[in-house]
Amino acid sequence: MITRLPAGAGSVIAADFNEDGKLDIAYAESAAGAFVSLGNGAGGFTSHFSLGVPTVGQLAGADLTGSGHVDIVGTDSSQNVLYVWINRGHGAFDLPLTYEIPGRGPISLADVNGDGKPDLLLTGGSSLFVALGNGDGTFLLARGFGGFPTLSRPLVADLNGDGKPDVYAPDAGGNALFVLLGNGDGTFQPPIRFATGAAPLGAAAAVLKPGQFASAVTADYATGEVTLLINTTP
């Protein structure tokens, strides 16, 4: 079965937004807004509704408040604004909270300071920004880490086995993967650059062999290839 999204659909996330045990999706159309489609458990969807914002570029989802419901975060595609939709349960979302942010590039949500609350990672210009979550859908002022030409979506994994979240992100303009080792408190050590193929747009990390730390792979758009970066941390 193929379910087609509108032609302008971009960022897509999947989660069980209404807690019925069936996977749903939320997606952004840069010129039309953000939408949620509730799954029927068979690859199709039973209902479809707008989140009420006309221009949304990037989406991410996590339980921001500890309620057990998956909330949605999105960036505006035309201005430096962050939207937060709090899920009150059964797929019912509040009107969005809005915040000014320093960029509108790809975003991720992950706990980078070990307090159990999802934090916001955002790219913008030549910088990576980290805004620590307060556990209620709000975030502290973002802290920036600069010096990256064109970062794609930042991701989080423990890459050196110290139990602290690290950040990694592909840089399409610099043909590289950047790694920032975490200090465990939401701050990071200076970035480490690893060369990749041409124009990496996506990345992932996973343990490839028992007893090793997570290695990384990038999807290199310009060559249609992947680059595997084996983690040799002792």
Accessible surface in RSA format (square Angstrom, percent):
REM  Atomic radii and reference values for relative SASA: ProtOr
REM  Chains: A
REM  Algorithm: Lee & Richards
REM  Probe-radius: 1.40
REM  Slices: 20
REM RES _ NUM      All-atoms   Total-Side   Main-Chain    Non-polar    All polar
REM                ABS   REL    ABS   REL    ABS   REL    ABS   REL    ABS   REL
RES MET A   1   179.24  92.8  89.84  59.5  89.39 212.8 100.67  85.6  78.57 104.1
RES ILE A   2   138.19  78.6 107.87  80.4  30.33  73.1 110.77  79.8  27.43  74.4
RES THR A   3    63.30  45.0  35.58  36.1  27.72  66.1  34.90  46.9  28.40  42.9
RES ARG A   4   201.13  84.4 169.69  86.5  31.43  74.8  66.75  91.2 134.38  81.4
RES LEU A   5    59.43  33.1  38.02  27.2  21.41  53.8  38.78  27.2  20.65  55.6
RES PRO A   6    58.96  43.0  42.93  39.1  16.03  58.3  54.38  44.9   4.58  28.5
RES ALA A   7   117.75 108.3  69.76 107.6  47.99 109.2  81.77 115.1  35.98  95.3
RES GLY A   8    47.89  59.1   0.00   N/A  47.89  59.1  34.36  94.3  13.53  30.3
RES ALA A   9    30.07  27.6   4.30   6.6  25.77  58.6   4.30   6.1  25.77  68.3
RES GLY A  10    48.79  60.2   0.00   N/A  48.79  60.2  34.50  94.7  14.30  32.0
RES SER A  11    16.19  13.7   1.32   1.8  14.87  34.3  11.64  24.8   4.55   6.4
RES VAL A  12    70.92  46.7  42.08  38.1  28.84  69.5  42.08  36.6  28.84  78.2
RES ILE A  13    31.68  18.0  25.93  19.3   5.75  13.9  31.68  22.8   0.00   0.0
RES ALA A  14    60.02  55.2  29.98  46.3  30.05  68.3  29.98  42.2  30.05  79.6
RES ALA A  15    18.68  17.2  13.56  20.9   5.11  11.6  18.68  26.3   0.00   0.0
RES ASP A  16    41.19  28.9  33.53  33.4   7.66  18.1  23.74  55.9  17.45  17.4
RES PHE A  17     0.00   0.0   0.00   0.0   0.00   0.0   0.00   0.0   0.00   0.0
RES ASN A  18    23.91  16.5  20.16  19.5   3.74   9.0   2.52   6.1  21.39  20.7
RES GLU A  19    69.20  39.7  40.39  30.6  28.81  68.6  40.90  79.1  28.30  23.1
RES ASP A  20    65.66  46.0  36.23  36.1  29.44  69.6  37.02  87.1  28.64  28.6
RES GLY A  21    73.01  90.0   0.00   N/A  73.01  90.0  36.34  99.7  36.67  82.1
RES LYS A  22    86.74  42.3  83.34  51.1   3.41   8.1  39.34  35.4  47.40  50.5
RES LEU A  23   119.69  66.7 102.16  73.1  17.53  44.1 102.80  72.2  16.89  45.5
RES ASP A  24     0.00   0.0   0.00   0.0   0.00   0.0   0.00   0.0   0.00   0.0
RES ILE A  25    25.42  14.5  25.42  18.9   0.00   0.0  25.42  18.3   0.00   0.0
RES ALA A  26     0.00   0.0   0.00   0.0   0.00   0.0   0.00   0.0   0.00   0.0
RES TYR A  27     3.80   1.8   3.80   2.2   0.00   0.0   0.21   0.2   3.59   4.4
RES ALA A  28     1.05   1.0   0.47   0.7   0.57   1.3   0.47   0.7   0.57   1.5
RES GLU A  29    24.54  14.1  24.54  18.6   0.00   0.0   1.86   3.6  22.68  18.5
RES SER A  30    63.34  53.5  57.79  77.1   5.55  12.8  28.20  60.0  35.15  49.2
RES ALA A  31    93.98  86.4  64.22  99.1  29.76  67.7  67.39  94.9  26.60  70.5
RES ALA A  32    48.56  44.7  29.13  44.9  19.44  44.2  35.05  49.4  13.51  35.8
RES GLY A  33     0.00   0.0   0.00   N/A   0.00   0.0   0.00   0.0   0.00   0.0
RES ALA A  34     0.00   0.0   0.00   0.0   0.00   0.0   0.00   0.0   0.00   0.0
RES PHE A  35    29.24  14.6  29.24  18.1   0.00   0.0  29.24  17.7   0.00   0.0
RES VAL A  36     0.00   0.0   0.00   0.0   0.00   0.0   0.00   0.0   0.00   0.0
RES SER A  37     6.31   5.3   6.31   8.4   0.00   0.0   1.30   2.8   5.01   7.0
RES LEU A  38    24.22  13.5  24.22  17.3   0.00   0.0  24.22  17.0   0.00   0.0
RES GLY A  39     4.51   5.6   0.00   N/A   4.51   5.6   1.85   5.1   2.65   5.9
RES ASN A  40    55.20  38.1  41.11  39.7  14.10  33.9  11.58  27.9  43.62  42.2
RES GLY A  41    59.23  73.0   0.00   N/A  59.23  73.0  21.46  58.9  37.77  84.6
RES ALA A  42    73.26  67.4  49.22  76.0  24.04  54.7  60.87  85.7  12.39  32.8
RES GLY A  43    50.67  62.5   0.00   N/A  50.67  62.5  35.69  97.9  14.98  33.6
RES GLY A  44    12.74  15.7   0.00   N/A  12.74  15.7  11.08  30.4   1.66   3.7
RES PHE A  45    71.09  35.6  37.85  23.4  33.24  86.5  37.85  22.9  33.24  95.1
RES THR A  46    97.13  69.1  59.81  60.6  37.31  88.9  55.91  75.1  41.22  62.3
RES SER A  47    49.57  41.9  39.35  52.5  10.22  23.5  45.13  96.1   4.44   6.2
RES HIS A  48   101.12  55.3  73.97  51.4  27.14  69.4  56.13  57.8  44.99  52.3
RES PHE A  49    63.49  31.8  58.19  36.0   5.30  13.8  63.49  38.5   0.00   0.0
RES SER A  50    61.46  51.9  37.29  49.8  24.17  55.7  28.67  61.1  32.78  45.9
RES LEU A  51    12.17   6.8   3.01   2.2   9.16  23.0   7.64   5.4   4.54  12.2
RES GLY A  52    61.88  76.3   0.00   N/A  61.88  76.3  34.28  94.1  27.60  61.8
RES VAL A  53     9.72   6.4   6.88   6.2   2.84   6.8   7.80   6.8   1.92   5.2
RES PRO A  54    95.27  69.4  89.57  81.7   5.69  20.7  94.92  78.4   0.35   2.2
RES THR A  55    34.87  24.8  34.87  35.3   0.00   0.0  30.55  41.0   4.32   6.5
RES VAL A  56     0.20   0.1   0.00   0.0   0.20   0.5   0.00   0.0   0.20   0.5
RES GLY A  57    18.84  23.2   0.00   N/A  18.84  23.2  12.57  34.5   6.27  14.0
RES GLN A  58    46.98  26.3  46.98  34.3   0.00   0.0   1.91   4.1  45.07  34.2
RES LEU A  59     0.12   0.1   0.00   0.0   0.12   0.3   0.00   0.0   0.12   0.3
RES ALA A  60     8.07   7.4   6.01   9.3   2.05   4.7   8.07  11.4   0.00   0.0
RES GLY A  61    32.64  40.2   0.00   N/A  32.64  40.2   3.89  10.7  28.75  64.4
RES ALA A  62    21.76  20.0  14.18  21.9   7.57  17.2  21.76  30.6   0.00   0.0
RES ASP A  63    44.61  31.2  33.25  33.1  11.36  26.9  22.33  52.6  22.28  22.2
RES LEU A  64     5.19   2.9   2.60   1.9   2.59   6.5   2.75   1.9   2.44   6.6
RES THR A  65    44.48  31.6  19.81  20.1  24.67  58.8  19.10  25.7  25.38  38.4
RES GLY A  66    69.64  85.9   0.00   N/A  69.64  85.9  33.28  91.3  36.36  81.4
RES SER A  67    58.95  49.8  25.18  33.6  33.77  77.8  37.76  80.4  21.20  29.7
RES GLY A  68    57.75  71.2   0.00   N/A  57.75  71.2  33.81  92.8  23.94  53.6
RES HIS A  69    43.97  24.0  43.67  30.4   0.30   0.8  27.78  28.6  16.20  18.8
RES VAL A  70    37.12  24.4  36.96  33.5   0.15   0.4  36.96  32.1   0.15   0.4
RES ASP A  71     0.00   0.0   0.00   0.0   0.00   0.0   0.00   0.0   0.00   0.0
RES ILE A  72     0.00   0.0   0.00   0.0   0.00   0.0   0.00   0.0   0.00   0.0
RES VAL A  73     0.00   0.0   0.00   0.0   0.00   0.0   0.00   0.0   0.00   0.0
RES GLY A  74     0.00   0.0   0.00   N/A   0.00   0.0   0.00   0.0   0.00   0.0
RES THR A  75     0.07   0.0   0.07   0.1   0.00   0.0   0.00   0.0   0.07   0.1
RES ASP A  76     1.37   1.0   1.27   1.3   0.10   0.2   0.00   0.0   1.37   1.4
RES SER A  77    39.70  33.6  14.89  19.9  24.81  57.2  15.58  33.2  24.12  33.8
RES SER A  78    72.67  61.4  47.38  63.2  25.29  58.3  39.79  84.7  32.88  46.1
RES GLN A  79    91.68  51.3  88.64  64.8   3.04   7.2  24.70  52.6  66.98  50.8
RES ASN A  80    60.42  41.7  52.02  50.3   8.40  20.2  12.50  30.1  47.92  46.3
RES VAL A  81    24.50  16.1  24.50  22.2   0.00   0.0  24.50  21.3   0.00   0.0
RES LEU A  82     1.93   1.1   1.93   1.4   0.00   0.0   1.93   1.4   0.00   0.0
RES TYR A  83    18.21   8.5  18.21  10.4   0.00   0.0   7.76   5.8  10.46  12.9
RES VAL A  84     0.07   0.0   0.00   0.0   0.07   0.2   0.00   0.0   0.07   0.2
RES TRP A  85     1.23   0.5   1.23   0.6   0.00   0.0   1.23   0.7   0.00   0.0
RES ILE A  86     7.46   4.2   7.39   5.5   0.07   0.2   7.39   5.3   0.07   0.2
RES ASN A  87     1.35   0.9   0.00   0.0   1.35   3.2   0.00   0.0   1.35   1.3
RES ARG A  88   153.98  64.7 127.82  65.2  26.17  62.3  48.26  66.0 105.72  64.1
RES GLY A  89     6.05   7.5   0.00   N/A   6.05   7.5   2.02   5.6   4.03   9.0
RES HIS A  90   152.34  83.3 135.46  94.2  16.88  43.2  92.15  95.0  60.19  70.0
RES GLY A  91     8.22  10.1   0.00   N/A   8.22  10.1   0.77   2.1   7.45  16.7
RES ALA A  92    58.10  53.4  50.01  77.2   8.09  18.4  58.09  81.8   0.01   0.0
RES PHE A  93    37.40  18.7   4.17   2.6  33.24  86.5   5.08   3.1  32.33  92.5
RES ASP A  94    50.69  35.5  42.95  42.8   7.74  18.3  19.70  46.4  30.99  30.9
RES LEU A  95   157.10  87.5 145.29 103.9  11.81  29.7 146.35 102.8  10.74  28.9
RES PRO A  96    32.82  23.9  16.29  14.8  16.53  60.1  16.29  13.4  16.53 102.7
RES LEU A  97    71.61  39.9  68.28  48.8   3.33   8.4  71.61  50.3   0.00   0.0
RES THR A  98    82.25  58.5  58.61  59.4  23.64  56.3  26.14  35.1  56.12  84.8
RES TYR A  99    60.65  28.3  53.23  30.3   7.43  19.3  58.36  43.9   2.29   2.8
RES GLU A 100   162.30  93.2 133.77 101.2  28.54  67.9  48.08  93.0 114.23  93.3
RES ILE A 101    20.16  11.5   9.46   7.0  10.71  25.8  13.49   9.7   6.68  18.1
RES PRO A 102    62.30  45.4  33.60  30.6  28.70 104.3  44.41  36.7  17.90 111.2
RES GLY A 103     5.84   7.2   0.00   N/A   5.84   7.2   5.84  16.0   0.00   0.0
RES ARG A 104   108.73  45.7  93.19  47.5  15.54  37.0  18.15  24.8  90.58  54.9
RES GLY A 105    17.13  21.1   0.00   N/A  17.13  21.1  15.82  43.4   1.31   2.9
RES PRO A 106    31.14  22.7  31.14  28.4   0.00   0.0  31.14  25.7   0.00   0.0
RES ILE A 107     0.00   0.0   0.00   0.0   0.00   0.0   0.00   0.0   0.00   0.0
RES SER A 108    12.87  10.9  10.28  13.7   2.60   6.0  11.74  25.0   1.14   1.6
RES LEU A 109    28.11  15.7   1.03   0.7  27.08  68.1   1.05   0.7  27.07  72.8
RES ALA A 110    24.64  22.7  16.39  25.3   8.25  18.8  24.64  34.7   0.00   0.0
RES ASP A 111    44.15  30.9  30.94  30.8  13.21  31.2  20.78  48.9  23.38  23.3
RES VAL A 112     1.24   0.8   0.00   0.0   1.24   3.0   0.00   0.0   1.24   3.4
RES ASN A 113    33.84  23.3  19.03  18.4  14.81  35.7   1.85   4.5  31.99  30.9
RES GLY A 114    63.50  78.3   0.00   N/A  63.50  78.3  29.33  80.5  34.17  76.5
RES ASP A 115    65.64  46.0  35.78  35.6  29.86  70.6  37.02  87.1  28.63  28.5
RES GLY A 116    66.10  81.5   0.00   N/A  66.10  81.5  34.65  95.1  31.45  70.4
RES LYS A 117    81.63  39.8  80.82  49.6   0.81   1.9  37.40  33.7  44.23  47.1
RES PRO A 118    24.52  17.9  22.41  20.4   2.10   7.6  22.73  18.8   1.79  11.1
RES ASP A 119     0.00   0.0   0.00   0.0   0.00   0.0   0.00   0.0   0.00   0.0
RES LEU A 120     4.43   2.5   4.23   3.0   0.20   0.5   4.23   3.0   0.20   0.5
RES LEU A 121     0.00   0.0   0.00   0.0   0.00   0.0   0.00   0.0   0.00   0.0
RES LEU A 122     1.23   0.7   1.23   0.9   0.00   0.0   1.23   0.9   0.00   0.0
RES THR A 123     4.35   3.1   4.35   4.4   0.00   0.0   3.01   4.0   1.34   2.0
RES GLY A 124    11.82  14.6   0.00   N/A  11.82  14.6   8.41  23.1   3.41   7.6
RES GLY A 125    75.59  93.2   0.00   N/A  75.59  93.2  46.20 126.8  29.39  65.8
RES SER A 126    58.59  49.5  52.90  70.6   5.69  13.1  23.67  50.4  34.92  48.9
RES SER A 127    24.29  20.5  23.02  30.7   1.28   2.9   1.02   2.2  23.28  32.6
RES LEU A 128     0.35   0.2   0.35   0.2   0.00   0.0   0.35   0.2   0.00   0.0
RES PHE A 129    31.72  15.9  31.30  19.4   0.43   1.1  31.40  19.0   0.32   0.9
RES VAL A 130     4.12   2.7   1.59   1.4   2.53   6.1   1.59   1.4   2.53   6.9
RES ALA A 131     6.26   5.8   5.76   8.9   0.50   1.1   5.76   8.1   0.50   1.3
RES LEU A 132    39.47  22.0  38.78  27.7   0.69   1.7  38.78  27.2   0.69   1.9
RES GLY A 133     6.63   8.2   0.00   N/A   6.63   8.2   1.57   4.3   5.07  11.3
RES ASN A 134    56.72  39.1  39.57  38.2  17.15  41.3  15.02  36.1  41.71  40.3
RES GLY A 135    21.47  26.5   0.00   N/A  21.47  26.5   7.80  21.4  13.67  30.6
RES ASP A 136    81.82  57.3  68.42  68.1  13.40  31.7  34.34  80.8  47.48  47.4
RES GLY A 137     1.41   1.7   0.00   N/A   1.41   1.7   0.75   2.1   0.66   1.5
RES THR A 138    41.50  29.5  40.57  41.1   0.93   2.2  36.73  49.3   4.77   7.2
RES PHE A 139    31.85  15.9   9.57   5.9  22.28  58.0   9.57   5.8  22.28  63.8
RES LEU A 140    97.84  54.5  91.47  65.4   6.37  16.0  94.39  66.3   3.44   9.3
RES LEU A 141   174.35  97.1 146.19 104.6  28.16  70.8 152.80 107.3  21.55  58.0
RES ALA A 142    31.41  28.9  10.54  16.3  20.87  47.5  10.54  14.8  20.87  55.3
RES ARG A 143   129.63  54.4 124.30  63.4   5.33  12.7  44.09  60.3  85.55  51.8
RES GLY A 144    42.96  53.0   0.00   N/A  42.96  53.0  11.37  31.2  31.59  70.8
RES PHE A 145    35.93  18.0  30.87  19.1   5.06  13.2  35.80  21.7   0.12   0.3
RES GLY A 146    46.85  57.8   0.00   N/A  46.85  57.8  19.40  53.2  27.45  61.5
RES GLY A 147    66.40  81.9   0.00   N/A  66.40  81.9  39.61 108.7  26.78  60.0
RES PHE A 148     1.27   0.6   0.59   0.4   0.69   1.8   1.23   0.7   0.05   0.1
RES PRO A 149    71.77  52.3  51.09  46.6  20.68  75.2  61.47  50.7  10.30  64.0
RES THR A 150    70.60  50.2  64.82  65.7   5.78  13.8  68.78  92.4   1.83   2.8
RES LEU A 151    17.98  10.0   3.09   2.2  14.89  37.4   3.09   2.2  14.89  40.1
RES SER A 152    15.05  12.7  13.58  18.1   1.47   3.4   6.81  14.5   8.24  11.5
RES ARG A 153    76.87  32.3  75.33  38.4   1.54   3.7  35.64  48.7  41.23  25.0
RES PRO A 154     0.00   0.0   0.00   0.0   0.00   0.0   0.00   0.0   0.00   0.0
RES LEU A 155    45.67  25.4  44.64  31.9   1.03   2.6  45.67  32.1   0.00   0.0
RES VAL A 156    43.76  28.8  15.02  13.6  28.74  69.3  15.02  13.0  28.74  78.0
RES ALA A 157    25.10  23.1  15.75  24.3   9.35  21.3  25.10  35.3   0.00   0.0
RES ASP A 158    53.31  37.3  37.12  36.9  16.19  38.3  25.66  60.4  27.65  27.6
RES LEU A 159    14.50   8.1  13.18   9.4   1.32   3.3  13.18   9.3   1.32   3.6
RES ASN A 160    39.16  27.0  28.00  27.1  11.16  26.9  10.94  26.3  28.22  27.3
RES GLY A 161    38.34  47.3   0.00   N/A  38.34  47.3   7.24  19.9  31.11  69.7
RES ASP A 162    65.99  46.2  35.47  35.3  30.53  72.2  37.54  88.4  28.45  28.4
RES GLY A 163    66.47  82.0   0.00   N/A  66.47  82.0  34.09  93.6  32.38  72.5
RES LYS A 164    84.10  41.0  83.39  51.2   0.71   1.7  37.09  33.4  47.01  50.1
RES PRO A 165    28.31  20.6  25.09  22.9   3.22  11.7  27.60  22.8   0.71   4.4
RES ASP A 166     0.02   0.0   0.02   0.0   0.00   0.0   0.00   0.0   0.02   0.0
RES VAL A 167     0.10   0.1   0.10   0.1   0.00   0.0   0.10   0.1   0.00   0.0
RES TYR A 168     9.50   4.4   9.50   5.4   0.00   0.0   0.00   0.0   9.50  11.7
RES ALA A 169     1.74   1.6   1.67   2.6   0.07   0.2   1.67   2.3   0.07   0.2
RES PRO A 170     1.12   0.8   1.12   1.0   0.00   0.0   1.12   0.9   0.00   0.0
RES ASP A 171     0.00   0.0   0.00   0.0   0.00   0.0   0.00   0.0   0.00   0.0
RES ALA A 172    22.71  20.9  16.99  26.2   5.72  13.0  17.34  24.4   5.37  14.2
RES GLY A 173    53.89  66.5   0.00   N/A  53.89  66.5  24.72  67.8  29.18  65.3
RES GLY A 174    18.12  22.3   0.00   N/A  18.12  22.3  14.53  39.9   3.59   8.0
RES ASN A 175    61.90  42.7  61.03  59.0   0.87   2.1   9.57  23.0  52.33  50.6
RES ALA A 176     0.00   0.0   0.00   0.0   0.00   0.0   0.00   0.0   0.00   0.0
RES LEU A 177     1.91   1.1   1.91   1.4   0.00   0.0   1.91   1.3   0.00   0.0
RES PHE A 178    20.16  10.1  20.13  12.5   0.04   0.1  20.13  12.2   0.04   0.1
RES VAL A 179    10.84   7.1  10.84   9.8   0.00   0.0  10.84   9.4   0.00   0.0
RES LEU A 180     2.10   1.2   2.10   1.5   0.00   0.0   2.10   1.5   0.00   0.0
RES LEU A 181    32.81  18.3  32.72  23.4   0.09   0.2  32.72  23.0   0.09   0.3
RES GLY A 182     2.23   2.7   0.00   N/A   2.23   2.7   1.03   2.8   1.20   2.7
RES ASN A 183    59.84  41.3  44.59  43.1  15.25  36.7  15.24  36.7  44.59  43.1
RES GLY A 184    24.55  30.3   0.00   N/A  24.55  30.3  10.04  27.6  14.50  32.5
RES ASP A 185    83.85  58.7  70.34  70.0  13.51  31.9  36.55  86.0  47.30  47.2
RES GLY A 186     4.72   5.8   0.00   N/A   4.72   5.8   0.39   1.1   4.34   9.7
RES THR A 187    34.00  24.2  33.66  34.1   0.33   0.8  29.39  39.5   4.60   7.0
RES PHE A 188    18.16   9.1   0.65   0.4  17.50  45.5   0.65   0.4  17.50  50.1
RES GLN A 189    78.89  44.1  75.38  55.1   3.51   8.4  20.79  44.2  58.10  44.1
RES PRO A 190   109.39  79.7  98.71  90.0  10.67  38.8 104.85  86.6   4.54  28.2
RES PRO A 191    58.53  42.7  36.84  33.6  21.68  78.8  36.84  30.4  21.68 134.8
RES ILE A 192    73.45  41.8  70.13  52.2   3.32   8.0  73.45  52.9   0.00   0.0
RES ARG A 193   127.24  53.4 101.09  51.5  26.15  62.3  43.56  59.5  83.68  50.7
RES PHE A 194    82.95  41.5  79.58  49.3   3.38   8.8  82.95  50.3   0.00   0.0
RES ALA A 195    68.48  63.0  52.28  80.7  16.20  36.9  52.45  73.9  16.03  42.5
RES THR A 196    21.46  15.3   0.00   0.0  21.46  51.2   3.82   5.1  17.65  26.7
RES GLY A 197    23.76  29.3   0.00   N/A  23.76  29.3  22.59  62.0   1.17   2.6
RES ALA A 198    33.66  30.9  29.67  45.8   3.99   9.1  30.49  42.9   3.17   8.4
RES ALA A 199    22.44  20.6  22.22  34.3   0.22   0.5  22.22  31.3   0.22   0.6
RES PRO A 200     0.00   0.0   0.00   0.0   0.00   0.0   0.00   0.0   0.00   0.0
RES LEU A 201    92.35  51.4  78.75  56.3  13.60  34.2  78.86  55.4  13.48  36.3
RES GLY A 202    27.97  34.5   0.00   N/A  27.97  34.5  27.50  75.5   0.47   1.1
RES ALA A 203    21.99  20.2   0.00   0.0  21.99  50.0   4.13   5.8  17.86  47.3
RES ALA A 204    51.71  47.5  49.88  77.0   1.83   4.2  51.49  72.5   0.21   0.6
RES ALA A 205    27.77  25.5   0.19   0.3  27.57  62.7   1.34   1.9  26.43  70.0
RES ALA A 206    55.53  51.1  47.41  73.2   8.12  18.5  54.29  76.5   1.23   3.3
RES VAL A 207    87.82  57.8  60.26  54.6  27.56  66.4  60.26  52.4  27.56  74.7
RES LEU A 208    97.76  54.4  62.97  45.0  34.79  87.5  66.94  47.0  30.82  82.9
RES LYS A 209   126.54  61.7 125.45  77.0   1.09   2.6  70.32  63.3  56.21  59.9
RES PRO A 210   126.94  92.5 104.99  95.7  21.95  79.8 112.17  92.6  14.78  91.8
RES GLY A 211    86.95 107.2   0.00   N/A  86.95 107.2  43.43 119.2  43.52  97.5
RES GLN A 212    73.52  41.1  59.56  43.5  13.96  33.2  23.05  49.1  50.47  38.3
RES PHE A 213    62.48  31.3  58.63  36.3   3.85  10.0  60.75  36.8   1.72   4.9
RES ALA A 214    12.06  11.1   9.57  14.8   2.49   5.7   9.57  13.5   2.49   6.6
RES SER A 215     4.88   4.1   0.82   1.1   4.06   9.3   2.23   4.7   2.65   3.7
RES ALA A 216     8.56   7.9   6.67  10.3   1.89   4.3   7.79  11.0   0.76   2.0
RES VAL A 217    50.16  33.0  49.83  45.1   0.33   0.8  49.83  43.3   0.33   0.9
RES THR A 218     0.95   0.7   0.00   0.0   0.95   2.3   0.95   1.3   0.00   0.0
RES ALA A 219    52.54  48.3  50.40  77.8   2.14   4.9  50.58  71.2   1.97   5.2
RES ASP A 220     3.39   2.4   1.09   1.1   2.30   5.4   0.38   0.9   3.01   3.0
RES TYR A 221   163.65  76.4 142.38  81.0  21.27  55.4 102.97  77.4  60.68  74.8
RES ALA A 222    66.80  61.4  29.47  45.5  37.33  84.9  35.33  49.7  31.48  83.4
RES THR A 223    70.23  49.9  40.44  41.0  29.79  71.0  49.16  66.0  21.07  31.9
RES GLY A 224    71.42  88.1   0.00   N/A  71.42  88.1  36.44 100.0  34.98  78.3
RES GLU A 225   110.22  63.3 100.99  76.4   9.23  22.0  32.89  63.6  77.33  63.1
RES VAL A 226   107.41  70.7  85.69  77.6  21.72  52.3  85.69  74.5  21.72  58.9
RES THR A 227    29.48  21.0  25.93  26.3   3.55   8.5  22.25  29.9   7.23  10.9
RES LEU A 228    96.53  53.8  71.83  51.4  24.71  62.1  71.83  50.4  24.71  66.5
RES LEU A 229    37.08  20.7  32.30  23.1   4.78  12.0  35.03  24.6   2.05   5.5
RES ILE A 230    92.45  52.6  71.05  52.9  21.40  51.6  71.11  51.2  21.34  57.9
RES ASN A 231    29.95  20.7  14.19  13.7  15.76  37.9  12.35  29.7  17.61  17.0
RES THR A 232   117.37  83.5  91.67  92.9  25.70  61.2  65.64  88.2  51.73  78.2
RES THR A 233    55.09  39.2  35.36  35.9  19.72  47.0  23.14  31.1  31.95  48.3
RES PRO A 234   156.76 114.3 102.20  93.2  54.56 198.3 140.44 115.9  16.33 101.5
END  Absolute sums over single chains surface
CHAIN  1 A    10719.6       7203.5       3516.1       6556.1       4163.5
END  Absolute sums over all chains
TOTAL         10719.6       7203.5       3516.1       6556.1       4163.5
